[in-house]
Amino acid sequence: MSLLAEELLGKAREFIDSFLAEGQRGSRAIIAYHGDGDGCGAAYFLSRYLKRDISFYWVSTAAFDFKDAESFLMDQDPDMVIFLDMPVYNRPEMLYKIRSKGKVFIYDHHYPGICEMGNNDPGLLYINPVVHQQGTSYPSALFGWELLAERTPFDREMLFMSLFTETWVGRVPLFGDFGPNHMDLLKDLARLIHSSFLIRDMGTTHYALNFLSKVRPEGIRESGAYTHTREYQILRNIYQLVQNEKGWVSRQLSKEIRKIVNPIFILKGIESQIRLCGLIASELRWQYPGLVVGIWQRWGRRYLCELRRGASCHINLVSLIDHIRSGAQLITGGGHPAAAAFTAEGKHFFAALKELRDFLREKKNRD
């Protein structure tokens, strides 16, 4: 059973297979992937599909800042670059440069995005089910899974972990034989993999993928040796650091939020050297199911705001960011209807926050 359209999968296979068929000894493929759980899963599956030595580049900067990625990829002189789980359509100048080196393949599932430059270029393929398949945002790891012709027991566990970080597990009927203890084990590992991109900014360090490469095909449940690897211990330490920091910041933030009487939205700033705003916003949306939650923090030379909506809130957060963009200068902005983010510098960021507050207040008054 395939959830993605077979036409899209067929195009992807044909494009990648043509590179593998034409590629001479020494030709280089690089997978550039977002470093969250979904991006790691997609990179793992694509490396399985290519069945050859490849290089990786991990994009972990806030809201997909591609300056370092462009510099790294151009220096590598690749014959093909595969972008996974990143809205690179908003950097066409980068794509033109990389395309001058070799082929470019993009799979993304973020709103919005149409890559016009690939329409007539046989060396560039852009696939986004939001654009090409009824607007559904199918996770990147699910795409990678569906490319594979042969799947190991660990591949299915990897898909579960990736979909868990995207809250998609219940939408894919592939895990009915996973017992509660098995699922809990996979969820714990998924949290470790997902957390690794929150504090690192090193595109050539791949602790999560290196860890995954050491798990045997028979799977996590059948092999406990992975817990003794250096990569597992590093991921465990990173996760614990993130949790400790998140707990302290969350407690301070909760004290502030409890002072708000009948909030119509939650919009708060935090301070941390770890990228916590998305984690905290995701937790708060369960406490405030009818509200939009926005948590922001300074990240390098810019500010980042992560938006989430509660279960009974129906505001499209991508449309909300489009509204903000009409009145403030953003660097980046987008995501999914229920989870999105934007970045801006200095005064532009605070102008964006004002646009956000004004919109939500006006909507409350209209309702």
C-alpha positions in Angstrom: 0.0 0.0 0.0 1.3 3.4 -1.0 0.0 6.7 0.4 1.9 8.8 -2.0 0.8 8.8 -5.6 2.6 6.1 -7.6 3.2 8.7 -10.3 5.3 10.8 -7.9 7.2 7.7 -6.6 7.8 6.6 -10.2 9.3 10.0 -11.1 11.6 9.9 -8.1 12.8 6.4 -8.8 13.4 7.2 -12.5 15.3 10.3 -11.7 17.5 8.8 -9.0 18.0 5.5 -11.0 19.2 7.5 -14.0 21.9 9.1 -11.9 23.0 5.7 -10.6 23.0 4.2 -14.1 24.9 7.1 -15.6 27.2 7.7 -12.6 30.8 6.7 -13.2 33.1 5.4 -10.5 33.8 8.3 -8.1 30.7 10.3 -8.9 29.4 11.9 -5.7 25.9 12.1 -4.2 25.2 14.2 -1.2 22.0 14.0 0.9 21.2 17.3 2.6 18.6 16.8 5.2 16.8 18.6 8.0 18.2 17.2 11.3 14.9 16.5 13.0 13.4 13.0 13.4 11.6 13.1 10.1 14.6 14.4 8.2 16.9 11.8 9.7 14.5 9.1 8.8 14.3 10.3 5.2 18.1 10.5 4.9 18.4 6.9 6.3 15.9 5.6 3.8 17.4 7.4 0.8 20.8 6.1 1.7 19.3 2.6 1.8 17.8 3.2 -1.7 21.0 4.5 -3.2 23.0 1.5 -2.0 26.4 3.3 -2.4 28.8 5.5 -0.5 27.3 8.9 -0.1 28.0 12.1 1.8 25.6 13.9 4.1 24.9 17.5 5.1 22.8 18.2 8.2 20.8 21.4 8.1 20.1 22.2 11.7 20.0 26.0 11.8 16.8 27.7 12.8 14.1 27.9 10.1 16.4 26.5 7.4 19.2 29.1 7.0 21.0 27.9 3.8 24.0 30.1 3.7 26.4 27.6 5.2 24.7 24.7 3.3 25.2 26.5 0.0 28.9 27.1 0.7 29.5 23.5 1.9 27.7 21.9 -1.1 29.4 24.0 -3.7 32.8 23.2 -2.2 32.1 19.5 -2.5 31.5 19.7 -6.2 28.7 17.0 -6.2 27.3 15.1 -9.1 23.9 15.0 -7.4 22.4 16.7 -4.3 19.2 15.3 -2.7 17.4 17.8 -0.4 15.0 16.2 2.1 12.5 17.9 4.4 13.5 21.5 3.6 11.8 24.3 1.7 14.7 25.0 -0.6 12.3 26.4 -3.2 12.7 29.7 -1.5 16.4 29.8 -2.5 16.3 29.4 -6.3 19.6 31.2 -6.6 21.2 28.4 -4.5 19.6 25.7 -6.6 20.8 27.2 -9.9 24.4 27.2 -8.5 24.2 23.6 -7.3 22.5 22.6 -10.5 25.5 23.9 -12.4 27.5 21.1 -10.6 25.1 18.2 -11.2 21.6 16.9 -10.7 19.3 18.2 -7.9 16.4 16.2 -6.4 14.1 17.8 -3.8 11.4 16.1 -1.6 9.6 18.5 0.7 6.3 18.6 2.5 6.1 22.2 3.8 3.5 24.8 3.0 3.7 26.7 0.7 6.0 26.2 -2.2 6.2 25.7 -6.0 9.6 25.3 -7.6 9.0 26.7 -11.1 12.7 26.3 -12.2 12.4 22.5 -12.3 9.5 22.3 -14.8 11.7 22.2 -17.9 15.0 21.1 -16.5 15.6 17.3 -16.8 18.4 17.6 -14.2 16.1 18.9 -11.4 13.1 17.2 -9.9 11.0 18.8 -7.2 8.3 16.7 -5.5 6.0 18.1 -2.8 2.7 16.3 -2.2 1.2 19.5 -0.8 1.6 20.8 -4.4 1.3 17.6 -6.4 -1.1 15.4 -4.4 -4.3 17.0 -3.0 -2.4 19.2 -0.5 -1.6 16.5 2.0 1.7 17.0 3.8 3.1 13.5 3.7 6.3 13.3 5.9 9.6 13.0 4.2 10.5 9.7 5.9 7.3 8.1 4.6 8.4 9.1 1.1 11.7 7.4 1.6 10.1 4.3 3.0 7.8 4.0 0.0 10.7 4.3 -2.4 12.2 1.0 -1.0 11.4 -2.2 -2.8 12.7 -4.4 0.0 12.3 -3.5 3.7 13.9 -5.0 6.8 12.2 -5.2 10.2 14.4 -2.2 11.3 13.1 -0.2 8.3 9.6 -0.5 9.7 10.8 0.5 13.2 12.6 3.5 11.7 9.4 4.5 9.9 7.5 4.3 13.2 10.1 6.5 15.0 10.1 9.1 12.2 6.3 9.3 12.0 6.0 9.5 15.8 8.0 12.8 15.7 5.5 14.0 13.1 2.4 12.8 15.0 1.6 10.6 12.0 1.9 7.1 13.6 -1.9 6.6 13.8 -2.4 7.5 10.2 -0.3 4.6 8.8 -1.7 1.1 9.4 1.7 -0.7 9.5 2.3 -1.2 13.2 -0.6 -3.3 14.5 1.8 -6.0 15.7 3.9 -3.6 17.7 3.1 -4.2 21.4 3.0 -1.4 24.0 6.5 -2.1 25.3 7.9 -2.2 21.8 6.3 1.1 20.9 7.5 2.8 24.1 11.1 1.7 23.3 10.8 3.1 19.8 9.3 6.4 21.1 12.2 6.8 23.5 14.7 6.4 20.7 12.8 8.7 18.5 13.0 11.4 21.1 16.8 11.0 21.2 17.1 11.2 17.5 14.8 14.2 17.2 16.5 16.1 20.0 20.0 16.0 18.4 19.3 18.9 16.1 18.3 21.3 18.8 21.7 22.2 20.1 24.1 21.4 17.3 25.0 23.6 14.3 27.5 21.4 12.6 26.5 20.2 9.2 29.1 17.4 9.0 28.3 15.8 12.4 25.7 13.0 12.0 25.3 11.3 15.4 21.8 10.1 14.7 22.5 8.6 11.2 25.8 7.1 12.5 23.7 5.5 15.3 21.1 4.2 12.9 23.8 2.7 10.7 24.9 0.5 13.6 21.5 -1.1 14.3 21.2 -4.5 12.7 18.5 -5.2 10.0 16.6 -7.5 12.4 15.7 -4.5 14.4 15.8 -2.7 17.7 13.8 -5.2 19.7 16.1 -8.1 18.5 19.4 -6.3 19.3 20.4 -4.5 22.4 24.0 -3.9 21.3 23.2 -0.4 20.1 22.9 0.9 23.7 26.7 0.3 24.1 27.7 2.4 21.1 29.3 5.8 21.4 26.7 7.4 19.2 23.8 6.2 21.5 25.5 7.6 24.6 26.0 11.0 22.8 22.4 11.1 21.8 21.3 10.2 25.3 23.5 12.9 26.8 22.1 15.5 24.3 18.6 14.5 25.1 19.1 14.8 28.8 20.7 18.2 28.4 17.7 19.4 26.3 15.2 18.0 28.9 16.9 19.7 31.8 17.0 23.0 30.1 13.5 22.7 28.8 12.2 21.8 32.3 13.8 24.9 33.9 12.6 27.3 31.1 9.1 25.8 31.1 8.7 26.3 34.9 9.6 29.9 34.6 7.4 30.4 31.6 4.4 28.7 33.3 4.6 31.2 36.2 4.2 34.1 33.7 1.4 32.5 31.7 -0.7 31.7 34.9 -0.9 35.4 35.5 -2.8 35.9 32.2 -6.6 36.0 32.8 -8.7 34.4 30.0 -5.9 34.5 27.4 -7.0 34.7 23.7 -3.5 33.6 22.6 -0.2 32.7 24.1 2.8 34.7 22.8 5.9 34.6 25.0 9.7 34.9 24.6 12.3 32.7 26.3 16.1 32.8 26.6 18.2 29.7 25.9 21.2 28.5 23.9 19.2 25.5 23.0 16.4 25.7 20.4 13.5 25.1 22.8 10.7 27.3 21.4 9.2 24.6 19.2 9.3 22.0 22.0 7.6 24.3 24.5 5.1 25.6 22.0 4.1 22.0 21.2 3.6 21.2 24.8 1.5 24.3 25.5 -0.9 23.7 22.7 -2.3 20.7 24.7 -2.9 22.9 27.7 -4.6 25.6 25.6 -6.5 23.6 22.9 -8.5 26.6 21.6 -5.6 29.0 21.2 -2.6 29.8 19.0 0.6 29.4 20.9 3.7 31.3 19.9 7.1 30.9 21.7 10.1 32.9 20.4 13.7 33.2 21.2 16.9 34.8 19.9 18.9 32.5 17.7 22.2 33.8 16.5 21.7 37.1 14.8 18.0 36.7 14.3 14.9 35.8 16.2 12.8 32.7 15.7 9.1 32.2 16.6 7.5 28.8 16.6 3.7 28.7 16.3 1.4 25.8 17.2 -2.4 25.6 17.4 -4.5 23.7 19.9 -6.6 20.8 18.9 -9.9 22.8 18.8 -8.3 25.8 17.0 -8.7 26.0 13.3 -6.5 28.9 12.3 -4.2 28.0 9.4 -0.8 29.0 10.7 0.7 29.2 7.2 -1.9 31.7 6.2 -1.3 33.6 9.4 2.4 33.8 8.5 1.5 35.1 5.1 -0.6 37.8 6.8 2.4 38.7 9.0 4.6 38.9 6.0 2.4 41.5 4.4 3.1 43.9 7.2 6.6 42.9 8.3 9.9 41.9 6.7 10.6 38.2 7.4 13.7 36.3 6.6 11.9 33.0 6.4 8.4 31.8 7.2 6.2 28.7 6.6 5.5 25.2 7.7 2.2 23.4 8.1 -1.4 24.6 9.0 -1.0 23.3 12.6 2.7 24.0 13.1 4.7 26.8 11.5 7.6 29.2 12.2 9.1 32.5 11.1 12.4 34.3 11.5 13.3 38.0 11.2 16.0 40.4 12.5 15.7 43.0 15.2 13.0 45.6 14.7 11.4 43.5 11.8 10.8 40.6 14.2 9.1 42.8 16.8 7.0 44.3 14.0 6.0 40.8 13.0 5.0 40.1 16.6 2.8 43.2 16.6 1.1 42.0 13.4 0.5 38.6 15.0 -1.0 40.1 18.1 -3.2 42.5 16.2 -4.5 39.8 13.9 -5.4 37.4 16.8 -7.1 40.1 18.8 -9.1 41.3 15.8 -10.1 37.7 15.0 -11.3 37.2 18.6 -13.4 40.4 18.4 -14.9 39.3 15.1 -15.8 35.9 16.5 
